[in-house]
Amino acid sequence: MFAHPLAFTRMAKRVAPLALLGAALACDRTPTAPQPPPPPRIMTSLGLPPLGTGFDGSQYFGINVQLAAQQQHGSSATAVQVSGHLYGWRAQVGSAQYSIDMRRAVRDQFGSDYVLGAVGVGIYDWRAVHWSALSQYPNEFVVIPVMPIASDRFFDVTAVAQGLANLKSVLLATRNWYALRVGKTFRMLQPLVVFNQWPMTSTQWDGYSASNAAAYQDYAWNAYASVYPQPVLLSTGEYAQRVMIAPFTGDGLSQFGGSGTFNAVASSPPFRPVFAITAPIASSIGCPTTFTNPQDFHCSAAEYDIGHWLGVTLGLADCVTNPTLNECVNSGGSIMHVAEPWLAGLTAIEIARLSESPFFF
């Protein structure tokens, strides 16, 4: 696993509870992903789909499992599946089976500027992510959704796929809402999952969501940082990505708490929030991606959760906790206050700020 430090800087001045549940993470190194030949190592444009139709995955590539098996265990090795889960690949040599080191496969087949990623927990969901390309024109300034998975849900391939489908629907609805209000919207990549078995159970995630937002956000960020790199700080002083973290508990339909912003990359000012963390509800309900009235209460809450906190990372003021700011005056109908999509609006100041943001196109 990546050796990520757990030291960080929070936007709020408070002590973060970082006792990571004792035991080390269970990180099986056996799997790899689909088996096409490795693609040419070139940087491509985002090739963003039209609004409402999908997510960009142009910097995500399949890994050649058979090649990985042979590179790691000799020319006679054969890649075999022992389950339908992400961890279900083995290299078979004669009657013996051996694990496949997927991070080594990424290094061997793509190089050091790619990182290991996953777009689900199914057998073919491993990806080599061209992370360095996400900080280079024209690929920078993107929102990366990431879903940590409760430990007791980690091996339920179908449930995780449903959680991702739910999250995608809420993300698209929120993205389309911004397009409706601003006239353009943010760039968004295909959601990734935290592919190690993070030790938090569904009950623990939901409990922290309900009663301890600080702990919930700390654990969400640490789950992300256990497998993925930090966003890149550009020479302009801006971070090249925003990361939206949405834990999946499988039973979080009534869990609305714990959301907020988190800053864990800057060691000196300016301390920009680059992580938006949502409540479990965001991955617990599927929602229409365009305007409906009346809107399901749960969908409205999930879309507000993402729309509000992602808006903070994109440069808008949190008018719930800072109502006296000049830009929060008369903001009662804004999503940055308490109004919920689709009926929520944005103030003229908010629209102008997002129109000038490099994240909006």
Secondary structure as GFF3:
##gff-version 3
##sequence-region A 1 361
A	DSSP	beta_strand	60	61	.	.	.	ID=ss1
A	DSSP	alpha_helix	65	73	.	.	.	ID=ss2
A	DSSP	beta_strand	78	81	.	.	.	ID=ss3
A	DSSP	beta_strand	89	93	.	.	.	ID=ss4
A	DSSP	beta_strand	96	98	.	.	.	ID=ss5
A	DSSP	alpha_helix	102	110	.	.	.	ID=ss6
A	DSSP	beta_strand	115	118	.	.	.	ID=ss7
A	DSSP	beta_strand	126	129	.	.	.	ID=ss8
A	DSSP	three_ten_helix	131	135	.	.	.	ID=ss9
A	DSSP	beta_strand	142	147	.	.	.	ID=ss10
A	DSSP	three_ten_helix	151	153	.	.	.	ID=ss11
A	DSSP	alpha_helix	157	182	.	.	.	ID=ss12
A	DSSP	beta_strand	192	193	.	.	.	ID=ss13
A	DSSP	alpha_helix	202	211	.	.	.	ID=ss14
A	DSSP	alpha_helix	213	225	.	.	.	ID=ss15
A	DSSP	beta_strand	241	245	.	.	.	ID=ss16
A	DSSP	beta_strand	260	262	.	.	.	ID=ss17
A	DSSP	beta_strand	275	277	.	.	.	ID=ss18
A	DSSP	three_ten_helix	280	283	.	.	.	ID=ss19
A	DSSP	alpha_helix	297	313	.	.	.	ID=ss20
A	DSSP	three_ten_helix	326	328	.	.	.	ID=ss21
A	DSSP	alpha_helix	348	355	.	.	.	ID=ss22
###
